[in-house]
Amino acid sequence: MDIKINMANTKISDKAKVLSNMTVSSISDINVGMDRVEIKDEAEFLNNLTDVQIDELLSKLKDQAQLLEKTGEEYEEIRNLLADVQQSRFPAREILKQYLPNLLTGTLANIFGNIMMK
């Protein structure tokens, strides 16, 4: 079973909750795409990611960075995210939320989707 979620030209705001309690099992291919998505105010997006899922996501992003061309856009995005997580006083969860629109494209969408759906 495949799952494909695409969000484009979307504003998530006020007290909206999006994909906050989503659970799926036995999925072979998950693709989550976001393009021009704005998350603001008290909106919640993927708020129920556990610390274990966040750690796994960061670990897989580190692994992926090793495989990417060092001059590519995806590599730069991952490198910046990981640097922000390491240097920031804010929780990794908050930093990930800032990077979500850029993370949910291409190869990174599958990494994120697979962790999110476990």
PyMOL commands that set and color helices and strands:
alter all, ss='L'
color gray80, all
select helices_A, chain A and resi 51-67+73-87+92-103+106-116
alter helices_A, ss='H'
color red, helices_A
select strands_A, chain A and resi 2-12+17-18+29-39+44-45
alter strands_A, ss='S'
color yellow, strands_A
deselect
rebuild
show_as cartoon
